[in-house]
Amino acid sequence: MSEQKVILCVDDEADILELFKDEFVDGGFKVLEASNGVDAFEIFKNNKVDCIVSDIRMPGGDGVTFVKNVKEHGTDIPIFLVTG
């Protein structure tokens, strides 16, 4: 059996996080959630993450800075930035 892929979803709006989580879980993925870029980076550092879906503008740490921090770790995982 193959290992379940992990998607880190980052958004400051709880409804959007719930929407992402529901869709990805239905697709067979494990979902980790954060409400800002600072918290997301801590989750990223402490977990194996296969893909990131992040909002761009969030209080408490924006998505662009978060992605820069992730890239500084030398990862080449897929990252999708979304905006409302």
C-alpha positions in Angstrom: 0.0 0.0 0.0 1.4 3.4 -0.9 1.9 6.2 1.6 -0.9 8.8 1.9 0.2 12.1 0.4 0.1 15.2 2.6 -1.2 18.6 1.5 -0.6 21.7 3.7 -3.5 24.1 3.3 -3.0 27.7 4.5 -5.7 30.3 4.7 -6.9 32.8 7.3 -10.6 32.1 6.4 -11.9 29.0 8.2 -14.5 28.4 5.6 -11.9 28.2 2.8 -9.7 25.9 4.9 -12.7 23.6 5.4 -13.5 23.6 1.7 -10.0 22.6 0.8 -9.8 20.0 3.5 -13.1 18.4 2.5 -12.1 18.2 -1.2 -8.6 16.9 -0.6 -9.7 14.3 2.1 -12.3 13.1 -0.3 -9.5 12.7 -2.9 -7.6 10.5 -0.5 -5.1 13.0 0.8 -4.1 13.8 4.4 -4.5 17.5 5.1 -2.6 19.7 7.5 -4.0 23.2 8.1 -2.6 26.6 9.1 -4.2 30.0 9.3 -1.1 32.1 8.4 2.3 31.8 6.9 4.2 31.7 10.3 2.2 28.8 11.6 2.4 27.1 8.2 6.2 27.3 8.1 6.4 25.6 11.6 4.1 22.8 10.3 6.2 22.5 7.2 9.4 22.2 9.2 7.9 19.5 11.5 6.1 17.3 8.9 6.6 15.6 5.6 4.6 17.7 3.2 4.0 16.7 -0.5 2.2 19.8 -1.7 1.2 23.3 -0.4 -1.9 25.3 -1.2 -1.7 28.8 0.3 -3.6 32.0 0.3 -1.4 35.0 -0.6 -2.7 37.7 1.8 -3.1 36.7 5.4 -2.5 38.6 8.7 0.2 37.0 10.8 2.4 35.9 7.9 1.6 36.2 4.2 1.8 33.4 1.6 4.6 35.0 -0.4 7.0 35.1 2.6 5.9 31.6 3.6 6.8 30.3 0.1 10.2 32.1 0.2 11.0 30.4 3.5 9.9 27.0 2.1 12.1 27.5 -1.0 15.1 28.4 1.2 14.9 24.9 2.6 15.7 23.6 -0.9 12.4 21.8 -1.5 10.9 21.3 -4.9 7.4 20.3 -3.9 4.5 21.8 -5.8 3.2 25.0 -4.3 -0.1 26.7 -5.4 -0.8 30.3 -4.3 -4.4 31.3 -4.5 -6.2 34.6 -4.0 -9.8 35.4 -3.5 
